[in-house]
Amino acid sequence: MVYLILSSLLLAISFQYPALNLAAFFAFIPFLINIKFKNKTQAFINFFLLGLIFNLITIIWLTKVTILGYIVLAIYLSLYFGIFGLFYYFISNKIILSFLWVFLEISREYIFTGFPWLPLGSSQYANILVLQLVSIIGAYGLSGIIIYSNLLLADLFKTKFKTNNIQLAVFSSILSFAIIFGYFRINNNLEIKNPTADNILKVGIINTNVPLSIKWNPKLKEANVKKYIDLSFKMQDEKCDLIIWPETGIPGYLQKNNLFLRNVTATADILDTHLLVGSQEYKINPDQSKKYFNTMFFITPEGKITQEYDKVKLVALGEYLPLKKIFPFLKHFYMGDVEFSKGDSYTKFSIKNFNFSSVICFEDIFTSLIKKFAKTGLDFLVVASNDAWFYRNEANQHLIMSILRAVEFGIPVLRSSNIGISCVIDRFGHIPFKQTDRDGYIVTELVKLESFSGTFY
């Protein structure tokens, strides 16, 4: 049991502390070389317990919202570890096992409502050279390399370093390639030389620190909207082409509230800038019932709403009720005021020569979803979020997922958050600008890339 706990802790700290992220490459070793499995049940249970300790540590931020949900989610995520334990019991080939680990991680995007939180590869978010490999094989591919490292090194210890030299040579070559490739990718500047005004985009990103108790207080809604407007006007001298507000920056229904709509569109008009504003929205069905959406509105410098993006991936029990016809008791655990509907389009916005899309909240954890946006041809991605629901470590982990998407698809990611982390992530995973813990803003300039057609991934 000691070795099981040790491996769980090593795995957890590889995500928590950037200086220790290499621990992921050997975190499983104490467990693998010291725990003996007499049968498949023991293999499942031991791997499950390893995953359970790891998940109870990493998603502890959920306890701020729900203790029951925290326990259920930790158990669910740990089942994947248990299933891998069964594979490990029956299969000895390390390469096949590595592919099966990748398969299990990918399946987390699709099973039930989908929750691919912190794949093993995401532990290398601060290891910039190795991280560039995800532009070829994705975060899941990097997960496969990490689990293969654990299996190979454990085998080395078990056999007293009498293992297959070919496998060791291949693995060493992969790591060497990752470092060399990372170096050359980072130093290959694709930005247009001497760009014209249409190939430079100045963007303002708003960060706020508004607790939920204040954000949704009916008496304080106007003051909250004024906060965002004031922060936007503080950037007036910057002459931004675009200013981004966080998810539900408007605490209500923008298009149904004349005061909010008038003040926000006037802000875009006076500042002569585009605004990307988060708000709720509802549409009337033919039977007069309402469909609610979590939406980002695109407002032009003329003060006109010309496009909108409705959130596609909704949060189970927070934005909609999953399986409500099969399990009607789930309504007692629903945390929202209304049940939202999911959007059906992958909206692309345009300013000057730049194309971009926006995702909302945890949508950026789904690489399959971001790939659909990326295929439309993007110069950057916006992540608008409201992390006020959770403890701070959730915001840090959410940031890791955004870093993965920036490198996977080779585009900057601009994050605007309430009680989270607002920042600029360049296409290599660097964070040159970051704002947390207080009301403020970031101003950054993006330069159009020359003949960029996407990453291999």
N, C-alpha and C positions, 0 to 999 in steps of 0.2 A: 504493500500500500504506500510505503514511503516513496518508492520510485515512481509510482503512478502520480502522486501529488507533485513530486519534483518536476516531472515532465510537463504536467499541467501548468505549473508556475513558470517554467522556462518559456513555454509557448505564450503565456499571457504577457510576460514582460517584453517579449520580442515585438509586440504591438504597442505597448505602453511607452517604452523608452527608446527613442531613435538610436542612441549609442549602443543598444543591445539587440538591434534587430537581426543580427546574424545568428542569434540564439535559435531562431526558427529552423536553421539548417541542421541543428543537432538536438533540438528539444525532446524529440521522441526517444532518443537513445537510452537514457536510464530505464525507461519503461520497457523498451523492446528487448534489451539484453538481460533483464532481471525478472520479468514476469513470464511465468510458464503457463501455457494453456493446455489443460488436459482434454478439453473438448470444445466444440463450437460455442456452447453456451457461455463458458468462461471467457472465451475470446470476445464475444459480443459484450458481455457485462463489463469486462475490464476496459475495453476501448470506450464504451459508453460512459463509464465513470470518469475516465480521463477527459472526455469531451464535456461532461457535466461540470466538473470543477472549472475548466477553462471558460465555459460559457457563463457560469454563475459569476465569474470575476468580470468578464468583459461586458456583459449587458446589464450590470448592476444599476446603470442609469435608469432602467425601466421601472425600478421600485418607486420612483417619484410619482409615477402614474398608477401603477397597479402591481401589487405583490403577486397576486394569482397569475397575471399575465407573464410576469417575470419568470416564475417557476415553470409554467407551461411552455414558454418559448425556449427556455434553457434545456428542458427535457427534449423538446422537438429537435432542436439543432444538434443535440448530443446523439440522437438516433442515427445520424449520418456517420458519426464516429463508430457507433456499434456495428452498423452495416459494413463499414470498412474492416472492422475486426473479423467479421465472418469471411470476407475476401482474404484477409491476411492468413486466416487459419487454413483455408483450402488451397491457396495459390502461393507459390514460392517465388515466381518470377517477378523481380522488382520493377521491371519496365511495365508489365501488365498491371501490377498493383498501382503504379503511379498514374496510369491512364484511368484506372477505376476511381482513384481519388478525385481526379479532374471531373470525371463523369458525375460523381456525387455532388461536387460543388456546383456544377452547371445545373443539375436537377433542382437545386434550391431556388433557382429563378422561376421555376414553373409549377412545382408541386404546391397544392393548396393555393394560398394567395401569393406565394413567392416571398422569400426573405434571404437574399444572398449576402448576408452581412459578414464582413471581414473574412473573405477567402484567405487561405494561407499565404498566397502571394502578396497580399496587401501589407504584410508585415515589413516588406522592403520599401515602404513609401519614402523613407529618408535615405535609402541607399541608392543615390541618384544614378550611378553608373549601371548597376544591375537592373534597376527599375526600367531602363530604356528597352529592355528585352520585351516588355509587355506591348510595345508598339509592333512587335512581330507575332508573338504567341498569346498576347492578352494576359490578364491577371491570373486566369485559371491555368494557363500554360506554365507560368512562373510557380504556381502552387504545385504543379506536377514535378518540377525540378526540385523544389524544396523537400517534398515527401520522398522523392527518390534519393536525395542526399541523406535523409534520416535512415532509410532502409539500407543503403549501401554502407554507411558508416557503422551502423549497428552490426551488420554482417562482418565488417572488419574486426570489430571487437570480439564478436562471438568466435570467429575462426582464428583469433590471434594474428590478424593481418595476413591471413592466407586466403585471400579472396580472389575473384576473377580480375586479373590485371587489366583486361580489355575494358571492362565496365568502369573501372577506376580511371582509366585513361580517357574514355569517352566523357565521363562526368567532368574531369579536369578541363577537357577541351571546351565543354559547354560553358563553364564558368569563365575561362579565359576569353572565349568569344564574347560573352556578355560584357565583360569589362572593356574590351577593345571596341566593340560595337557602340557601347554607351559613350565612350570618349569621343569617337568620331561623330556620332549623331549629335551630341551636345555642341560640338564645335563646327557643325555644318550650318551656317547661317543662311536661311532661305528668304529672309526679308528683302523686299524690293529696295534696290539701291536708289538713293535720291528720290524718295516717293513724293508723288503729287498730293495735294490736299485731299483728294478723293480716296487715297490709299492710306490715310492716317485717320484713326477714329479716337477721339477723346471721350472717355467714359467715366462717369461718376457713379460710385457704389455707396449706398447708404447702409449704415449699421446702426441698430438701435438696441436699447436695453430696457424693454418694456415688459414687465411681468404679466402673466395672463390675467391676474386679478385686476390689473389696470387696463390692459389692452381691450378687454371685452366689457368693461364697466360702462353702461349706457350714458352715465353722466360725464365720462371722460373721453368719449369717442372723438368729439370735435377737437379736443386738446391733442389727442394722439395723432390725428391727421395733420394738425398744424405743425407738430414736431417734424414730420416728414417734409412738409412744405418749407419750413424754416431751414432744415438741413439742405434742401435742394437750392434754396436761395443763397446759402453760404458758398456755393460753388459757382455763383453767377459770373465772377471774374475769370473763371477757368474756361468759360465758353464751351461747355461739354456738348458733344453731339448726342449723347444718350445718358440718362440718369436712371439707375435701377433702384427700385424699392423692394423690400423683402416680401415674402409670401404674406398675404392678407394684411399688407400695410394699411389698407383701408378696412377698418373693422366693421364690415357690413356689406352692403350691395351697392357698388359704385354707380352703376347705371340707373339704380332705383332711388338714389338719394340726391336730390337736386343740389343741395348745398355742397356735398362732397364733390359731385361731378363738376359743378361750376368752379370750385376752388382749384381742383386738380388740373382741369383743362386750361384754366387761366394761368397756372404755374408754367405749363409747357409753352403757352403762347408768350408770356412775358420773358421767360428765359430763352426763348427761341431754341428749344431743344426737344428731342424725343424723350418721352417717359415710358418706362416699363413698370407697371404698377400691379401689385397683387391685391386681389379682392375676391369676395364671393359673388356669385351670380346665380340667378335662376331664370328659367324659361318656362313659359306656359304651354302645357300640352293641350291637344284638342279637347280633352275632357275637363279642362280648367285646373287640373292638378299641376304641381310645380316640379321641375327637375332642377336640382341644385348642383352647382359646379364650383370647384376651386380653380380660379382663373388668374391669368396674367394678361393685362390689357396694354396694348401698344398705342400710345398717344403721340400724334405728330406735333411739330412746332406750331401748327395752326390751331392746336387744341381740339383735334378730331380723333376719336377712337376709330382706327382703321382695321385693326386685327386683334384677335385674342387667342390665347391658348388655354384650353380646358385640360386639367390634369388627367392623365391617362391611367396611371397606377395609383390606386387609392389605398389608404391605410386601413387594414381590417380592424373593426371595432372602434375606430376613431373617425372614419369617414364613410364607411358602409358596413353592413352586416353580411358576412359571408355565410353561405349555406343556411340562410334564415328559414327556408321552407322545410329543411330537414331537421334543423336544430333550433326551433323557435325560442328556446330558453336563452339563446345568446343575446336576445334583446335586453336582458337584464344587465349585461356587461357592456352595452354600448355607451361610449363616452361623449358622443357628439350630440348637438342639439337637433340637427337635421341629417338625413342620409343623402350623401352626394352620389351623383352619377359620373361615370367616367367619360372623358372626352374621346373623340374618335378620329382626331387628325394630328399630324406632326407638323405644327405650324413653323414656318420659316419667315423671319423678319428680315428686312433689308434697310440699311442706311449707307449712303455713298456706295462704295464698291464692296461693302461687307455684308455677308449673310450670317445670321445667327438664329439660334433657337433658345427657348427657355424651358427648363424643367422645374418642377416644384417639389419641395420637401425631399423625401427619400428616393425620388425617381432616379437620381443619379447612381444609385447602388445597382441598378439593372443594366449591365453592359449590353444586353440584347435590345433594350429600349433605346439607349443612346446610339447604338449602331443604326437604328432606323432613322434617327435624326441626322446622323453624320452622313448617311448616304444621299441626303438631299443637297449636300455641298455646303458645309459650314466653315466660317472663319473663326468663330468662337462659340462657346456655350455658356449660358447663364444658369446658375442654380439659385433659385429664390427659396428661402427656408425660414421657418419659425421654430427654433429649437428651444423655446421657452418651456416646453412641456417636460424637459428632461434635465438631468444633472449635466455638469460641464463635460464629463468624459464622453458623453454621447456626441457632443459637438466636435470633439477631437477625432473621434472615430469616423464621423460623417465626413469630415475634411479629408481623411485618408481615402475614402471612396471617390471623392472628387479628383484627387491627385491621380488616381488610377485612370479615370476617364480622360484626363488631359493627355496623358502619355499614350494610352491605347490609341486614341484617335488623332493625336498630333495637333490639337488645337488648345488655345488658352481657355481656361474655365474661370468665370467671374462669379463669385459667390456674394450674395447679399442676404444677410440674416438678421433676425431679431433674437437677441440672447443666444448667439452662436458665434461663428467665426466668419466674418466677411473678409474676402481677400481676392487677390489676383494669383492664379496659378498659371505659369507659362507652360508651353507644350512639352517641356522636359520634366515637369513636376516641381520646379523651383517656386517659391512663394516670395516674390519681391516686395509685396505690400500686404499687410494684414491689419485688421481692426477687430478688437474684441472688448467685451465688458463695459462699454460705454457708448453713448450716442456720438456718432461721428461719421466720417465719410472718407473714401479713397478716390483719388483721381489718377487714372492711368491712360497711357496712349498705346494703342495697338497699331502695328504696321502690317499692311497686307503682305502675305507670303507670295513669293514668286513661283509660279508654276507648281503649286502644291496640289496633289490629287488624292491625298489621304495616306495613311500608313498601310503597311502590309496587312495588319490585323483588320 
